[in-house]
Each structure stands twice: as C-alpha cells, then as structure tokens.
Amino acid sequence: MGSCCSSELAETHPEKQNHQHAKHQQYQPQRASFSLHRAPPAAEGTPAPAAFAEFSLAELKAATGGFSSDNIVSESGEKAPNLVYKGRLQNRTWIAVKKFTRMAWPDPKQFAEEACGVGKLRHRRLANLIGYCCDGDERLLVTEYMPNDTLAKHLFHWESQTIEWTMRLRVAFYIAEALEYCSNEGRPLYHDLNAYRVLFDEDGDPRLSCFGLMKNSRDGKSYSTNLAYTPPEYLRNGRVTPESVIFSFGTILLDLLSGKHIPPSHALDMIRGKNVLLLMDSHLEGNFSTEEATALVVLASQCLQYEPRERPNPKDLVETLAPLQTKSEIPSHVMLGISKEEEAPPPLQHPLSAMGEACSRMDLTAIHQILVMTHYRDDEGTSELSFQEWTQQMKDMLDARKRGDFAFRDKDFKTAIDCYTQFIDVGTMVSPTVYARRSLCHLMCDQADAALRDAMQVQCVYPEWPTAFYMQAVALAKLNMHSDATDMLNEAARLEVKRQKGGKGA
C-alpha cells in the first residue's frame, strides 16, 4: 500500500526519500528502526517521540486484537461516534488508535494530507500523532497512548481523591504551552477544546490530544458540547478561529477552578458579583492560594470575553501561568495519587558480538576501540564517487574527514565532531562510518539526543548495518529508554546472524 503523503515526507526529508525502512513503531525486518526515525526535533530537554508513518490496517488490527471491544478506551465506550482503541505493537509500544466512521473522511487524500500536517508536530505537551491508516474506506489515526485517563475523569468522576490545587495549575500551564507551540508552528486552530481532550501520560503529566488539531471531517463538529460552552462567534458564523480556542481554554480554567462543568455565562456572573469563593471547588476544602485562585479567575474572565480581539493569545497564557507554578520537584503522578509502573525490558533474542556486548553495557571506551579498528571497511559500496566529482571541494572534504579521524583516534571528541560535521555538510559523499563515529563522539560529550539522531542517520544510509542499531541502543539507554534500547540490540544481533549466514560481512 502506498503512502498517501509520501510526497510530503519526501519534501520534508529528501535525504530519506529512498530509504523506506523506518520502523515507525512497528518491528519488522525492513522497517526496523527506533520510533524516533523521521521525527522532527522534540521540545528542548525531552527525548523526541515516535516518528510519523503510515500503518497498514493489518498492523493496527493485530495491535488492537482485531479492534476488540475490550480495548475501547473512548470515554463513551462503544457509544462514541469515532471509537478510540488501546493497542500494542510488536515492539511492545502502547498506542491509541482512533477509528472513524466509514464516511467521516470520504476523500482519502484530504485525510492523509491533514494527518501528515498534524504528524509534523512534536512536543512533550502533546499526545503526538505518530501515524495513520488510509485503507479502502478505513480512516484511522495512531497516537501515543496516554494511560492515566482524561482531565474530565479526574475532575468530574474521581473516586479516591480530587486533583490538588497545585496540580490544577500545572494542567493549565502545560496545556497553555501546548497551545503556544501549536500556534507557533502554524497550527493555531483546535476543535472542541475541553476537559476530555486533556490526557495524562505514564508520568501523570497532562498532554493535549492531537485529535483536535485535525480539521473538521464530514460528520464531525467543531464543538460537540452544549451550546452554552461554545464561543459566541462560532454561533454567529460557524467558524473556528484562534480566538475561539482561547475561549475554550477559558472554559477549562473554569473546570479547574470549580471541579464542575459550569456554563461560562453563569461563571462570569459569579465573577462580576465577586462571588469568587463560591466558584471554587468545595472538594479542595480550602487548600488553595487565594492569590493564585484570583489570578486564575482573572485569566479565565479574559479568555471568555465576548469580543474575540479582547482575549489573550497563547503566549499571554503561558506568561501568566508560569509564575503560578510551584512544587516543580514533585512528579505529577505523585500529585495525582497514581502509581507509575516500570516495565522490564524484553529479553535478548540473539547472542551479541563484541560490539553488541560493549553497547549492552554502555562501554563507550570499548566501542571507541572497535570503531577505530574497523576503520571504514563497512563503507564499501555506500560512498562511490565518479571522476567528475573529484574536485578541490572533494579534497577539502576528505581532508576534513582525515582530521576528524586523527581527533577521533586521539579521543579529542569535540574536534572530531567539528571535522566530521564539515565532511557531512558538504554532502557529496555519504559515509555511515562517519555518522557512527560522530554519534559516539556525541555520547562521549553527554549529548545523547544528538548521538541518537546520528545513529538513525547511519541506518538511513545503510539499513542493514548492525552498528546503526547498536549505536541507537546506546543512545536510547543513555536517555533511559531501556525497552527501546533492548529492541535495537535485538535487531542488531539479528542482522549479525543474517550476515553470518551469507549476508555482507561485518
């Protein structure tokens, strides 16, 4: 099945146009790659989430148990118009799959283009869109799975404890950050922003569902809630604007303040009558700062202004909420009172080579020695040059690589990074070994994210090279993503076994 948005992927990543081997969360021989492949840079300070890709219907059926009703996680269960399923891919990654009704998106091209546009977004405050399926009449979206329910569940239908005040402020701030990011990335519109769109991840951190970033489908509505919660301008012209999103954010602030879904007009009457304390959630039992509550009430009233131009923008939201954040040292899952379960990494499936053993124990010194010893013998066939390409620029480029090799051998890793970067930036000659060496240099300099990007680029250049996966494994382990690191070790070992049985020699 061809990708409905292959041209867009090619435009975004031309160097990867001919290398359709990424795993995109699926563990298969010719598509094996850690899920970061093709992903845009993540927000600073966090590992990049899964890459965007096209899934087959068979993959998603397998992941969800044939779309079993036992795996439905939609708030309304089987009554929801577009069901959301929990699923697990072969690489043990949990996903959420939204299955649209048959004619929700009649035009497959429109669906694919919209999914690809949203799939470019990557942020730690989003439940990121990692893929889609466009197969016959089937239209499905695949996102990161958020295991700890919705804001609506924690606010309106809690069982053991309500959300404490500090956590409510954190929710408001994190969702404001998500909206600011989307706005800055040219995606300021969000359809039907409400407490059901705020999801909690495995760490208990709130994230904004990416589903609301998709444009309206034929059977969809920009606002599914009661008209009392709908922006007034939407009632006038039926159009969602960036200011409409701010109005909806104001309704979420009311939810956080009151613990109830209060119509904005009623809440504004209470605010004007200076009955702010009556607005507050009684289940907080007075455990909140009056100053902070007043600041949140003021912000909510600004968001709910009748005239769109009088509402704040996403940047204003972030700047207002940032100073209200306290207890940053306490993890969100502790505040929510939920347990955080760590899964054991999967067992190794093949014996490891010397390189594999060094990577499994993250012995960077041993990895360095092996890369020095193997030199460039694995580059054979990946960097052939014609006589016409042998220019002065080419000589300068090879000289840069030579200087990088000397620095690498002498463990001057920062200089090696600079020299190898000069070689790579020219672009005339592609060397998987250079990327692997620069990846190790980044690891030696405590730059695990950069090391992972280089290791993935190695695989893009040479998808059957075990070293590409070994280097990804080390970088992932450095990022505390141990299950994914084990997956990469297994894939590298599998490729080495394949070589020993008659493939290209190591």
BELFENJO-V152066 format. One record per residue. N is the residue number from 1. NEAR is the number of other ideal C-beta (glycine too) atoms within 10 Angstrom. Layout:
N/NEAR, N/NEAR
//
This chain:
1/12, 2/6, 3/16, 4/20, 5/23, 6/14, 7/12, 8/18, 9/22, 10/14, 11/10, 12/15, 13/14, 14/9, 15/12, 16/18, 17/13, 18/9, 19/16, 20/15, 21/18, 22/26, 23/27, 24/25, 25/27, 26/22, 27/17, 28/11, 29/13, 30/10, 31/17, 32/25, 33/28, 34/29, 35/27, 36/27, 37/28, 38/20, 39/24, 40/17, 41/9, 42/16, 43/15, 44/7, 45/7, 46/13, 47/19, 48/22, 49/23, 50/27, 51/24, 52/29, 53/25, 54/24, 55/24, 56/12, 57/15, 58/11, 59/21, 60/25, 61/16, 62/15, 63/24, 64/22, 65/14, 66/10, 67/17, 68/12, 69/11, 70/8, 71/18, 72/19, 73/18, 74/17, 75/14, 76/11, 77/10, 78/8, 79/9, 80/14, 81/13, 82/17, 83/21, 84/20, 85/23, 86/19, 87/22, 88/15, 89/21, 90/14, 91/21, 92/14, 93/21, 94/16, 95/21, 96/25, 97/25, 98/22, 99/21, 100/21, 101/15, 102/12, 103/11, 104/17, 105/25, 106/13, 107/12, 108/15, 109/11, 110/14, 111/24, 112/22, 113/16, 114/20, 115/26, 116/21, 117/18, 118/23, 119/30, 120/16, 121/20, 122/23, 123/22, 124/20, 125/22, 126/25, 127/24, 128/25, 129/27, 130/26, 131/24, 132/29, 133/25, 134/22, 135/17, 136/10, 137/13, 138/15, 139/25, 140/22, 141/26, 142/28, 143/26, 144/22, 145/21, 146/21, 147/16, 148/20, 149/17, 150/21, 151/22, 152/16, 153/17, 154/26, 155/23, 156/15, 157/10, 158/15, 159/7, 160/6, 161/12, 162/19, 163/22, 164/17, 165/23, 166/18, 167/21, 168/27, 169/22, 170/25, 171/25, 172/26, 173/20, 174/22, 175/26, 176/27, 177/21, 178/26, 179/26, 180/20, 181/20, 182/25, 183/17, 184/12, 185/15, 186/10, 187/17, 188/20, 189/20, 190/26, 191/21, 192/20, 193/26, 194/20, 195/20, 196/19, 197/22, 198/28, 199/25, 200/23, 201/18, 202/17, 203/14, 204/21, 205/19, 206/27, 207/23, 208/25, 209/23, 210/28, 211/21, 212/19, 213/22, 214/22, 215/16, 216/13, 217/20, 218/12, 219/14, 220/18, 221/12, 222/19, 223/19, 224/13, 225/16, 226/9, 227/9, 228/12, 229/20, 230/20, 231/25, 232/15, 233/17, 234/17, 235/10, 236/8, 237/8, 238/9, 239/11, 240/22, 241/15, 242/17, 243/19, 244/24, 245/25, 246/26, 247/23, 248/27, 249/24, 250/26, 251/24, 252/22, 253/26, 254/28, 255/25, 256/23, 257/24, 258/19, 259/20, 260/14, 261/17, 262/18, 263/14, 264/22, 265/12, 266/12, 267/24, 268/18, 269/11, 270/17, 271/19, 272/9, 273/9, 274/8, 275/12, 276/16, 277/11, 278/11, 279/18, 280/19, 281/18, 282/12, 283/13, 284/17, 285/8, 286/9, 287/9, 288/18, 289/14, 290/11, 291/9, 292/18, 293/20, 294/11, 295/16, 296/25, 297/19, 298/14, 299/21, 300/25, 301/17, 302/17, 303/24, 304/24, 305/17, 306/13, 307/9, 308/15, 309/6, 310/11, 311/22, 312/19, 313/16, 314/22, 315/13, 316/16, 317/25, 318/18, 319/13, 320/18, 321/23, 322/11, 323/10, 324/18, 325/14, 326/13, 327/14, 328/8, 329/5, 330/13, 331/13, 332/19, 333/17, 334/14, 335/19, 336/22, 337/15, 338/19, 339/9, 340/14, 341/7, 342/8, 343/10, 344/8, 345/16, 346/14, 347/7, 348/13, 349/13, 350/16, 351/10, 352/19, 353/19, 354/12, 355/20, 356/22, 357/14, 358/21, 359/29, 360/19, 361/13, 362/15, 363/14, 364/17, 365/9, 366/15, 367/24, 368/20, 369/13, 370/17, 371/21, 372/13, 373/9, 374/15, 375/10, 376/15, 377/10, 378/22, 379/20, 380/10, 381/8, 382/15, 383/15, 384/9, 385/11, 386/6, 387/5, 388/6, 389/11, 390/12, 391/10, 392/7, 393/11, 394/14, 395/10, 396/13, 397/19, 398/16, 399/13, 400/20, 401/23, 402/12, 403/18, 404/25, 405/20, 406/13, 407/20, 408/25, 409/12, 410/10, 411/13, 412/16, 413/21, 414/11, 415/16, 416/26, 417/22, 418/16, 419/24, 420/26, 421/14, 422/16, 423/24, 424/20, 425/9, 426/14, 427/9, 428/14, 429/18, 430/17, 431/21, 432/22, 433/24, 434/28, 435/25, 436/27, 437/27, 438/30, 439/31, 440/24, 441/29, 442/24, 443/24, 444/19, 445/14, 446/9, 447/18, 448/20, 449/18, 450/17, 451/26, 452/27, 453/22, 454/26, 455/30, 456/26, 457/22, 458/27, 459/27, 460/21, 461/21, 462/23, 463/20, 464/16, 465/23, 466/26, 467/28, 468/30, 469/29, 470/31, 471/32, 472/31, 473/28, 474/27, 475/32, 476/26, 477/21, 478/20, 479/18, 480/9, 481/21, 482/16, 483/15, 484/23, 485/23, 486/22, 487/28, 488/29, 489/28, 490/22, 491/26, 492/27, 493/21, 494/16, 495/24, 496/22, 497/15, 498/15, 499/16, 500/11, 501/7, 502/7, 503/12, 504/13, 505/9, 506/15
//
